[in-house]
């Protein structure tokens, strides 16, 4: 029987185990495949956090002195008692990481990785990272851990998952080392970033001669096929968190990431990757979701469940009101009619729901219609009020600068949010970027944000003259200064966003 090593490269937010790899481990284990897991991101974070810093200013000196205590305050939950204390803690941890990583010529923070010489948006730079890993001082941070694990486990394949741009260069270093030192090991490359790149127009594979197989989409079936097992696209698998250092992640307890579906049950929003990339929606039966969660709670005793679904279905939410998961949980949902029922919202709260992440995007009916959001603003207001009264936090997403918006329509959003501000706990405000693979990218005059041949998003000439500079000026000078909105924005969670918001 074949053996598979699953690798999570640096750098991603070290808040919870990588859900994709946990699911792959569960799928392979369920079929008798020997699996080993290597979360190099959390290993790298711990190593850098323990390095002495040569501070260049007072801020770095203070952050270095306090970083150990501050990390402890995140893990034991004391930092979450006060938003000001929490913001200070994560900001100083971030400063300490950036200062410590300077000795390797890189910048590592809680949520990013920057190489001053190479860009993950350039195929040529990715190829350079594949071949120059020996010269990369940052790679030496996790080189021994990687090579020792491969030598000890002796896998037939290494599955490497890249979900974010700031993982790409380090993933290339890993592939280069594996190809040189363990040429027998097959390299299977997947993850969200790979999926998006493969669907990008004009895609040319920069990983030839290194990655033996690219996987666009879920990786369970391709890995099972590699292991010589019969594929079954109807199977659902339970993630396995046994191989992960659950006490090392930056959360006030183990947060268990779980997906009850793939794709999106709505899947109509313009510019959403779920519709652009043609992802099929598959919902795990609610009874199976409940039984899997109960099993995982018994095995791993998590503090909370983080549902990763693009949108939790009304079917599943209704099931939870009758069969609660058993602990605190949070995740994405849509503004469906169910949330306009105050009794339903109270039942959700009793089921353990601590927070819902909700995509409002705009407070203008015309913009919502053009985006195909399906949001009725009267229903949204009712849902926000009901959730607030039930004690469920709301994390609301806004998107300014879409092709159908102008200043007048943006101000309608400001007025709508201000009118409903008392029922909104957190806001995530974004400026629209045009997906490179979207249909509209071929219809608008576009410009690159950065140099490189692998951008996921493009700038564009706005058809109504509502360009990015005007949008940002509006957000900074009008939207963000509206008193009721400013009060919400003061609670913005730096670096960790919605991951930590339920605990505040």
Residue pairs with C-beta under 8 A, 6 or more apart in sequence:
1 32
1 33
1 34
1 227
2 33
2 34
2 156
2 157
2 226
2 227
2 228
3 33
3 34
3 35
3 36
3 153
3 154
3 155
3 156
3 157
4 28
4 33
4 34
4 35
4 36
4 155
4 156
4 157
4 158
4 159
4 223
4 226
4 227
5 35
5 36
5 37
5 38
5 149
5 150
5 153
5 155
5 157
5 158
5 159
5 185
6 21
6 24
6 25
6 35
6 36
6 37
6 38
6 158
6 159
6 161
7 21
7 38
7 40
7 146
7 158
7 159
7 160
7 161
7 174
8 18
8 21
8 37
8 38
8 39
8 40
8 41
8 161
9 40
9 41
9 160
9 161
9 162
9 167
9 170
9 171
9 174
10 40
10 41
10 44
10 45
10 108
10 113
10 142
10 167
10 170
11 41
11 44
11 108
11 112
11 113
11 164
11 166
11 167
11 170
12 18
12 41
12 111
12 163
12 164
12 166
12 167
13 110
13 111
13 250
13 495
13 496
13 499
14 41
14 42
14 45
14 110
14 248
14 249
14 250
15 249
15 250
15 251
15 255
15 496
15 499
15 500
16 249
16 251
16 254
16 255
16 256
16 257
16 306
16 499
17 39
17 241
17 244
17 246
17 249
17 257
18 39
18 41
18 161
18 163
19 239
19 257
19 258
19 259
19 308
20 161
20 163
20 191
20 192
20 219
21 37
21 39
21 159
21 161
22 37
22 239
22 240
22 241
22 244
22 257
23 220
23 237
23 239
23 259
24 35
24 159
24 161
24 219
24 220
24 223
25 35
25 37
25 239
25 240
25 243
26 237
26 238
26 239
26 240
27 220
27 223
27 224
27 235
27 237
28 35
28 223
28 224
28 227
29 35
29 240
30 237
30 238
31 224
31 227
31 229
33 224
33 227
33 229
35 240
35 243
36 149
36 153
36 155
36 243
37 243
37 244
38 145
38 146
38 149
39 244
39 245
40 142
40 145
40 146
40 170
40 174
41 167
42 245
42 248
42 249
43 142
43 145
44 108
44 141
44 142
45 97
45 250
46 248
47 141
47 142
48 97
48 100
48 101
48 108
48 141
49 67
49 68
49 71
49 93
49 96
49 97
49 100
51 100
51 103
52 64
52 100
53 60
53 61
53 63
53 64
53 96
53 99
53 100
54 99
54 102
54 103
55 61
55 63
55 64
55 99
56 99
59 95
60 95
60 96
60 99
62 92
63 92
63 93
63 95
63 96
63 99
64 96
64 99
64 100
66 92
67 92
67 93
67 96
70 79
70 89
70 90
70 92
70 93
71 93
71 250
73 79
73 85
73 89
74 80
74 89
74 90
74 93
74 250
74 251
74 252
75 247
75 250
75 251
75 252
76 252
77 252
77 253
77 503
79 85
79 86
79 89
79 90
79 252
80 86
80 252
80 500
80 503
80 504
83 490
83 491
83 504
86 493
86 500
86 504
87 494
90 110
90 494
90 495
90 496
90 500
91 494
93 110
94 109
94 110
94 494
94 495
97 108
97 109
97 110
98 107
98 108
98 109
100 108
101 107
101 108
101 138
104 137
104 138
104 141
105 116
105 137
105 138
106 113
106 114
106 115
106 116
106 138
107 113
107 114
107 116
109 495
110 250
110 495
110 496
111 166
111 495
111 496
112 166
113 166
113 167
113 169
113 170
114 166
115 138
115 169
118 125
118 126
118 128
118 129
118 169
119 125
119 450
119 451
119 452
120 126
120 165
120 166
120 168
120 169
120 454
121 165
121 450
121 451
121 452
121 453
121 454
121 455
122 451
122 452
122 453
122 454
123 204
123 206
123 452
123 453
123 454
125 169
125 452
126 168
126 169
126 172
126 206
126 207
126 454
127 172
127 206
129 136
129 169
129 170
129 172
129 173
129 176
130 172
130 173
130 175
130 176
130 179
130 207
130 210
131 176
132 176
133 139
133 172
133 173
133 174
133 176
133 177
136 173
138 170
138 173
139 170
139 173
139 177
143 177
146 174
146 177
146 178
147 177
147 181
150 158
150 178
150 181
150 182
150 185
151 182
155 185
156 185
156 186
156 227
157 185
157 186
157 187
157 188
157 223
157 226
158 178
158 185
158 186
158 187
158 188
159 188
159 189
159 190
159 219
159 223
160 171
160 174
160 175
160 187
160 188
160 189
160 190
160 191
160 211
161 190
161 191
161 219
162 168
162 171
162 189
162 190
162 191
162 192
162 193
162 194
163 191
163 192
163 193
164 192
164 193
165 193
165 456
167 191
167 193
168 193
171 189
172 207
172 210
175 187
175 189
175 207
175 210
175 211
176 210
178 185
178 187
179 187
179 209
179 210
186 212
186 213
186 226
187 210
187 211
187 212
187 213
188 211
188 212
188 213
188 215
188 219
188 222
188 223
188 226
189 207
189 211
189 213
189 214
189 215
190 214
190 215
190 216
190 219
190 222
194 214
194 215
194 216
195 215
195 216
195 217
195 277
196 273
196 277
196 437
196 456
197 203
197 454
197 456
198 214
198 216
199 216
199 276
199 277
199 437
200 436
200 437
200 454
200 456
201 436
201 437
201 441
202 453
204 453
205 211
205 214
206 454
207 214
213 222
213 226
215 222
217 279
218 262
220 235
220 237
221 231
221 232
221 233
224 230
224 231
225 231
236 284
236 288
238 292
238 295
238 296
239 257
239 258
239 296
241 254
241 256
241 296
241 299
241 300
242 299
246 254
246 300
247 254
249 255
250 496
251 303
251 499
251 500
251 503
252 303
252 503
253 302
253 303
253 304
254 300
254 301
254 302
254 303
255 302
255 303
255 304
255 305
255 306
255 499
256 296
256 297
256 300
256 302
256 304
256 305
256 306
257 306
257 308
258 292
258 293
258 296
258 305
258 306
258 307
258 308
259 307
259 308
259 309
260 283
260 284
260 286
260 289
260 307
260 309
260 312
260 313
260 316
261 281
261 282
261 283
261 284
261 309
261 310
261 313
261 316
262 279
262 280
262 281
262 282
263 274
263 279
263 280
263 281
263 282
263 310
264 272
264 274
264 275
264 279
264 281
264 310
264 311
265 281
265 283
265 311
265 313
266 311
266 334
266 374
267 274
267 275
267 279
267 281
268 275
268 372
268 374
269 275
269 359
269 371
269 372
269 373
270 370
270 371
270 372
270 438
270 440
271 371
271 402
271 432
271 434
271 435
271 438
271 440
273 279
273 435
274 310
276 435
276 437
276 438
277 437
283 313
283 315
283 316
284 292
286 315
286 316
286 319
286 320
286 323
287 319
289 316
289 319
290 319
290 320
290 323
290 325
293 305
293 325
293 326
294 325
294 326
296 302
297 325
297 326
297 327
302 327
303 327
303 328
304 327
304 328
304 329
304 330
304 354
304 502
304 503
305 325
305 327
305 328
305 329
305 330
305 331
305 352
306 329
306 330
306 331
306 499
307 329
307 330
307 331
307 332
308 331
309 331
309 332
310 332
311 332
311 333
311 334
312 331
312 332
312 333
314 336
314 338
317 333
317 338
317 348
318 338
318 344
320 348
320 351
320 352
320 353
321 344
321 347
321 348
321 350
321 351
324 350
324 351
324 352
325 351
325 352
326 352
327 352
328 352
328 354
328 502
329 351
329 352
329 353
329 354
330 353
330 354
330 355
330 356
330 357
330 393
330 498
330 502
331 356
331 357
332 356
332 357
332 358
332 359
333 339
333 356
333 357
333 358
334 358
334 359
334 374
335 358
335 360
335 375
335 376
335 379
335 380
335 383
337 379
338 344
339 345
339 379
339 382
339 383
339 386
339 387
340 379
340 382
340 383
340 386
341 386
342 386
342 389
342 390
344 386
345 383
345 386
345 387
345 389
345 390
345 392
346 389
346 390
348 390
348 392
349 390
349 391
349 392
353 392
354 392
354 393
354 502
355 392
355 393
355 394
355 395
355 425
355 498
355 501
355 502
356 387
356 392
356 393
356 394
356 395
357 395
357 397
357 498
358 383
358 394
358 395
358 396
358 397
359 373
359 396
359 397
360 375
360 380
360 396
360 397
360 398
360 417
361 367
361 368
361 371
361 373
361 375
361 397
361 398
361 399
361 402
362 368
362 371
362 373
362 398
362 399
362 400
362 402
362 405
362 409
362 412
362 413
363 377
363 412
363 413
363 414
363 415
363 416
363 417
364 405
364 409
364 410
364 412
364 413
364 416
365 377
366 404
366 409
367 402
367 404
367 405
367 409
367 413
368 374
368 375
368 377
370 402
370 403
370 404
371 402
371 404
377 416
380 420
381 419
381 420
381 423
384 394
384 396
384 420
384 423
384 424
385 420
385 423
387 393
387 394
387 423
388 394
388 422
388 423
388 425
393 425
393 426
393 501
393 502
394 423
394 424
394 425
394 426
395 425
395 426
395 427
395 428
395 498
395 501
396 417
396 424
396 426
396 427
396 428
397 427
397 428
397 430
398 413
398 417
398 427
398 428
398 429
398 430
399 430
399 431
399 432
400 410
400 413
400 429
400 430
400 431
400 432
400 471
400 474
400 475
400 479
401 431
401 432
401 462
401 466
401 467
401 468
401 471
402 432
403 440
403 444
403 460
403 462
403 463
403 464
404 464
405 432
405 464
405 466
406 464
406 465
406 466
407 466
407 470
407 474
410 466
410 471
410 474
410 479
411 478
413 479
414 478
414 479
414 482
414 485
417 424
417 427
417 479
417 482
417 484
417 485
418 482
418 484
418 485
421 484
421 485
421 487
421 488
422 484
424 488
425 488
425 491
425 501
426 488
426 491
426 492
426 493
426 498
426 501
427 485
427 488
427 489
427 492
428 497
428 498
429 475
429 479
429 480
429 489
431 468
431 471
431 472
431 475
432 471
433 449
433 457
433 458
433 459
434 440
434 441
434 444
434 446
434 457
434 458
434 459
434 460
435 441
435 456
435 457
435 458
436 455
436 456
436 457
436 458
441 458
441 460
444 460
444 461
444 463
445 460
445 461
446 458
446 459
446 460
446 461
447 458
447 459
447 460
447 461
448 455
448 458
448 459
449 455
449 457
449 458
449 459
459 468
461 467
479 485
480 486
480 489
491 504
493 499
493 500
493 501
493 504
